[in-house]
Amino acid sequence: MTHSRPGTAPPAVRRGNAWRGKGELDIAIADYNEAIRIDPNFAFPYNGRASAFYDKGDLDRAIADYSEVIRLAPALAAPYNNRAQVWRDKGEFDKALDDANEALRRDPKNGVVYSARGEIWRMKGDLDRALADQDAAIRLDPQSPLPFLTRGDTHRYRGEFDSALPITIRRCGFGPTTFRPLSAAA
């Protein structure tokens, strides 16, 4: 269930989101806990709390809450992608790829997920698959700088510095006056 009864848990979720946005993670978690107490079958406070736990570096609790979001709202792609990023940060690349694949099964035109999966492939050492996913992300969302940045990183990991820099500079809006030599900064 992704929707709560009107006027019940959503205000606590909105407060939690606001506190999280201000970096007040413990207060945010308290509000998410209140929303869960009010409606334990409402997926969104678990998602918010998972993000707050992730921001605090409590990866195991983040995984547990993203898993609960998936149980409550299995059709959504985002919680699979979010949990994939936590698995990635834990170095559990196969689990991360499983979740990224599930996210893409639910939303096959999601450039963010392709970009994220490309990062997982890169971290796993499969640079060809990383580039393929980053290219897919660029095709799906050519206005987003993220896949261009991750693609540039992958070229850099391949030692292809001549390919990495132009991709990143061209897409992210850097111009010829953006950089200056270090000696000029003194």
PEQUI-V303549 format. One record per residue. RES is the residue in one letter. PHI is phi in whole degrees, 0 to 359 (NA if undefined). NEAR is the number of other C-alpha atoms within 8 Angstrom. Layout:
# PEQUI-V303549
res:RES phi:PHI near:NEAR
res:RES phi:PHI near:NEAR
This chain:
# PEQUI-V303549
res:M phi:NA near:8
res:T phi:256 near:8
res:H phi:238 near:6
res:S phi:268 near:11
res:R phi:297 near:6
res:P phi:305 near:5
res:G phi:76 near:6
res:T phi:250 near:10
res:A phi:286 near:14
res:P phi:306 near:10
res:P phi:299 near:9
res:A phi:294 near:11
res:V phi:295 near:14
res:R phi:298 near:8
res:R phi:297 near:10
res:G phi:301 near:15
res:N phi:298 near:10
res:A phi:295 near:9
res:W phi:296 near:12
res:R phi:297 near:12
res:G phi:299 near:7
res:K phi:269 near:6
res:G phi:82 near:6
res:E phi:269 near:9
res:L phi:291 near:12
res:D phi:294 near:6
res:I phi:293 near:10
res:A phi:301 near:16
res:I phi:299 near:12
res:A phi:298 near:9
res:D phi:293 near:12
res:Y phi:297 near:15
res:N phi:300 near:10
res:E phi:297 near:10
res:A phi:298 near:16
res:I phi:292 near:13
res:R phi:298 near:7
res:I phi:292 near:8
res:D phi:216 near:10
res:P phi:291 near:8
res:N phi:258 near:8
res:F phi:264 near:14
res:A phi:289 near:14
res:F phi:297 near:9
res:P phi:294 near:12
res:Y phi:295 near:14
res:N phi:295 near:12
res:G phi:298 near:12
res:R phi:294 near:14
res:A phi:301 near:14
res:S phi:296 near:9
res:A phi:295 near:13
res:F phi:299 near:14
res:Y phi:301 near:12
res:D phi:299 near:8
res:K phi:279 near:7
res:G phi:87 near:6
res:D phi:268 near:9
res:L phi:292 near:10
res:D phi:295 near:6
res:R phi:290 near:10
res:A phi:298 near:16
res:I phi:299 near:12
res:A phi:299 near:9
res:D phi:288 near:12
res:Y phi:297 near:15
res:S phi:296 near:10
res:E phi:292 near:10
res:V phi:300 near:14
res:I phi:297 near:12
res:R phi:297 near:7
res:L phi:280 near:11
res:A phi:222 near:10
res:P phi:293 near:7
res:A phi:280 near:6
res:L phi:284 near:10
res:A phi:276 near:12
res:A phi:303 near:7
res:P phi:295 near:13
res:Y phi:294 near:14
res:N phi:295 near:13
res:N phi:298 near:9
res:R phi:294 near:14
res:A phi:301 near:14
res:Q phi:293 near:10
res:V phi:291 near:13
res:W phi:302 near:13
res:R phi:302 near:12
res:D phi:294 near:7
res:K phi:277 near:7
res:G phi:81 near:6
res:E phi:266 near:9
res:F phi:294 near:11
res:D phi:294 near:6
res:K phi:295 near:10
res:A phi:298 near:15
res:L phi:295 near:12
res:D phi:302 near:9
res:D phi:291 near:12
res:A phi:298 near:14
res:N phi:297 near:8
res:E phi:296 near:10
res:A phi:298 near:16
res:L phi:290 near:13
res:R phi:296 near:8
res:R phi:278 near:9
res:D phi:216 near:8
res:P phi:290 near:7
res:K phi:248 near:6
res:N phi:265 near:10
res:G phi:297 near:12
res:V phi:298 near:8
res:V phi:291 near:12
res:Y phi:300 near:13
res:S phi:298 near:15
res:A phi:296 near:11
res:R phi:294 near:12
res:G phi:300 near:15
res:E phi:297 near:10
res:I phi:296 near:13
res:W phi:300 near:13
res:R phi:298 near:12
res:M phi:294 near:8
res:K phi:280 near:7
res:G phi:99 near:6
res:D phi:262 near:9
res:L phi:289 near:10
res:D phi:294 near:6
res:R phi:293 near:10
res:A phi:301 near:16
res:L phi:296 near:11
res:A phi:299 near:9
res:D phi:291 near:12
res:Q phi:293 near:15
res:D phi:296 near:10
res:A phi:297 near:11
res:A phi:298 near:16
res:I phi:294 near:13
res:R phi:298 near:8
res:L phi:282 near:9
res:D phi:216 near:8
res:P phi:291 near:8
res:Q phi:272 near:5
res:S phi:280 near:8
res:P phi:284 near:9
res:L phi:304 near:7
res:P phi:295 near:13
res:F phi:291 near:14
res:L phi:296 near:11
res:T phi:292 near:12
res:R phi:295 near:14
res:G phi:300 near:13
res:D phi:299 near:9
res:T phi:296 near:13
res:H phi:298 near:12
res:R phi:297 near:11
res:Y phi:295 near:7
res:R phi:279 near:7
res:G phi:82 near:6
res:E phi:263 near:9
res:F phi:294 near:8
res:D phi:294 near:6
res:S phi:274 near:10
res:A phi:294 near:14
res:L phi:293 near:9
res:P phi:299 near:8
res:I phi:298 near:12
res:T phi:292 near:11
res:I phi:296 near:10
res:R phi:299 near:9
res:R phi:277 near:9
res:C phi:265 near:9
res:G phi:82 near:6
res:F phi:283 near:8
res:G phi:243 near:8
res:P phi:295 near:5
res:T phi:261 near:5
res:T phi:291 near:6
res:F phi:252 near:6
res:R phi:222 near:7
res:P phi:300 near:6
res:L phi:301 near:6
res:S phi:295 near:5
res:A phi:282 near:6
res:A phi:280 near:6
res:A phi:286 near:4
